Amino acid sequence: MSKVAIVTDSTSTIPAEYLKQLPIWVAPQVLIWGSETLEDGIDIQPDEFYSRLAKDPIHPTTSQVTPASFEKLFRELLAQDYEILAVLISPKLSGTMESAVMAKELFPGAAIELVNSESVAMGLGFQAIMVARSAKNGASLEECKQMALKAVKHTGIVLTVETLDYLHRGGRIGGGTKFLGTALNIKPILEVRDGRIEGVERIRTRGKSLTRVVELVEQQVAGRTPVRLAALHANSPADAQTMLDAASARLKPVETIFSVLSPVVGTHAGPGTVGLVFMAGM
């Protein structure tokens, strides 16, 4: 029977209970805060991050998972006779894939495959979870890779942010730049499309933006079943729960997850970001 390890990165925000049950290993992204270098989800947790972000005059920056981190993880897994499938954040949002490629090259001939999720947060998380379930049930490395490639086309994220300043500052926004400089009460609706964060439309109030996110997710799901949903938020749990409840009532998901954006993702999205992730049709 195949023994496949699924490697992902910490932007996936997969809840701890899933990591305990499934063959998933998480490579930490890096948060740089003044003179401190912190591993995402290890040295700093979301609650601590958002509390500090509100008070600290120094704004953090981020860096991708290092090649050395991937090398260490790959070496440990290969030593345990695992074959490895790494499902990682979109290269259009991070240089993480490049680090993984560099690490893979240090193990010529090893059974290591890399897949671009074209996503982030629980979009990436759902993909890793689905493939890990197959791996746990004995799927081969090639079968896991094909499932991961298929999952990319069945996953989507729609979100709204309090301000585009954070995304713009970090260079993580594509077509959404057209929304910059709009009135303060305008709430941008964004989506992850082809691995980039793109602008969809502008809504005048926070409440209407939450409703619109749910409507857009329903449109994108378009009757496909089964449906899995995740709420994501950056220090805005009540709004995220409101959206998840509304979307669940409409779409009858077989699985729901409530997730907090990791410190590295929160650095770029900014406090108040809320959204819905879906996986539909697989």
N, C-alpha and C positions, 0 to 999 in steps of 0.2 A: 504494500500500500504506500502511496506517495505521502511524503511528509513535507508540507508546504507551509512556510511562514509568510505572513502578510506584513510587510513593513509600510508604514505611512508616516506622516509628519504631524507635528503637534497642532497645526492649524485645523486639523480634522475635528478636534473637540469631541472625540468619541467618549461617551460616559464610561466611568471606571468599571461599572458592572459588566459592560460588554468586553472590556479588555481582560477581565478576569476569566470570562467564559470562552473566549475565542483566541485563536493563534495569531494575535495582532501585536506587533511591536511598534512603538512610537519613537521616532527620532525628533529630538527637541529643536525647534527654531531658537533663535538667539535674540534677546532683548538687551539693548545697550542704553543704560540710564545714567548719564553723567559718566562717572568713573567705574560704574558697575557693569559687568557682563553677566547676564542672567539667562539660564536655560528655561525656555517657555514651559510652564506646567511643572517644572521641577524646583527651580529656585524661587519662582514667583507664581502664585495662583491668581485666578481672575478677580476674586473679591479684593485681595490685597492690591492688585494692580489698579482697579478702577477707583479705589479709595485714595491711593497715592496720586493717581493722575489728576484728581480733582484739586489737590493741594500743592503739588510740587511745581515750582516755576520752571523746572527743566523738563523739556519734552523728550520722551524716549525716542530712540530710533531702533531699527531692527536689522538683523542679518540672517541669511539663510542657514539651514543646517550645514555644518561644516563637512567637507570630505572626510576628515578624521573621525567624525561621529558616525558617519555611514560605514567607514572602514571597520571601526570597532564592532559595530552591530553586525555587519555582514560576517566578520570573522567569527564572532561568537555563535551565530546561527549555523554557519557552515560546519563548525566544530561539533555541533550537535546533530549533524547529518540532515539538516533542513535544506530544501531547495527554497529559493527566495523570490517572492513577487513584491516589488515595491510599487505602491499606488500613491502618487504624490501630487501636491498642489500644482496648478497650472504654471508652466514656465513663463507665461505672460504676466504672472503676479509675483513670481519669486524665482531666484536662481537655484532653488533646491534640487531640481532635476539635474542641473549641471554638476552639482556636488555629488549626487548619486552616481552619475556616469563616471566621474573621476574615480570614485571608490570602486566601482565595478571593474574598472580596467586593472585594478591591482590584483584581481582574482581571475586571470585568464582561464577560460574553460569551465569556470564554475557555473552552476545552475542558478543564475540570477537574471531576472527579467524586470524591466522597468516600464510602467504605464503612466502616461499623462492623464490625469483625471479630468482636465479642462475645468476644474472646479476648485473649491476651497470650503472650509468649515464643514458642516454636515453633508454638503454635496459630496465632498471627498469622503467624509465619514461613512455615509450610506454605502458608497462603492466598496470601501474597505471591509465593512461589516458583511455585505452580501458575499463577497469573494471568500472571506474568512470562514463563513458558514460552510461553503462548499469545500474548502480546504480541510476543515474539521471532519467532514464526512468522507474524506479520502480522494477528492478530486486531484488530478495531476496538475503539475505546474502549467502545462499548456492549456488545460481546461480552465484553470483559474485565470490565466491571462486572457483567454477569449471572453470569459464572463466579465472581466474588468473592462475590456474594450467595449463590450455591449452595454454595460451599465452607464458608460459616459453619455450615451444617447438617450438615456431614460431618466436623467437627473437634471434638476433645475433649481435655481435660487432667485427669489424676488425679495427685495428689501427696500426699506426707506431709511434715510439718515437724517439726523438733526441738521447737519451741515456737511457740505462737500469739502470743507477746508482740509480735513484730515486726509481724505483720499487724494486730493490735489497735491498736498504737501509731499506725500509719499510717492507720487507718480503712479498710483494704482488705478487710475480711472481712464477709460477710453472715451467713448462718445458722450459720456456724462459731463465732460468739460463744458459743453454748450449751456449747462445749467448754472455755471458759476456766475456770480454777480447778480443773481436774482434776488427779489425781495426776501427779507428775513423770514416772513411767514410762509414762504413757499417750501413745501416738503418734496424733495426729489424722490421719484420711484426709480430704482435701478434693478438690473438683473445681471447675472453672470451669463455671458453669451460668448461661445467660442473661446472660453478661457479668459475673457476680459470682463471688467465691470463696465457696463454700458448704461446710458441713460434711457429711460422709457418714457416718462412723462412727469409733469409737475402738478402737485396737488396743493390746495390752499391751506388746509389745516391738518394737524396731526391725526385727528380722529378719522378724517376722510382718507388719509394716506394708508392707515391700517386696513380699512375696508377695501381699498383698491388693491392692496397687496393680495388679499384673499381672493378677490375677483380674478386677478391675473393668474394666480396659481390654478384656480379652477379652470380657466380657459386653456392653460398649457397642459394640464392633465388630460383634458378633452376626452373623458370617458374611459381612459385606460385603467385597467385594474391588474393586479392589486396596487393600492396606493400606500406609500409610506410617507409620513410627514415629520418634519422637525421644525421647531421654533428655534430661532437664534436671537440673541440679544447682547448688547453691550451695556450692562448696568440699567436695564429697563425691563425687568421681569414681568411686570403687570401687563404692559402692552403686548409683550410676546405671548403671554398666556391668553390674552383676549383674541389674538389672531389665530393661535393654535386651536382654541375652542371653536371659533367660527368656521375655520377650514375643516376641522374634523366633523362638524355637524353636516357639512355639505358633501364631503368626499368619502366619509366612512373608512378611514385608513385602517389597515391591518396592524400597523405599528406606529407609535408616536414617540418622539424624543424631544426633551426640553434641554436646550444647550446654551451655554454661555460662551461668547466669543473669547478665544484665548487672548492673552496679553499681546502677542504679536499681531493678531488680526485686529484686536481692539485699538492698537496704536494707529492703524491706518483707517479703520472705519469710524472711530470716534464714539464717545458715549452717546447713548440714546438711539443707536442703530438697532433696528429690529427687522426681522424678516422670516420668511418661510422657505424651507427646503423641501423638495418633493422627489421621490423616486416612484415612477409609475410604469406599469406594464411589464414588470419582471419580479 
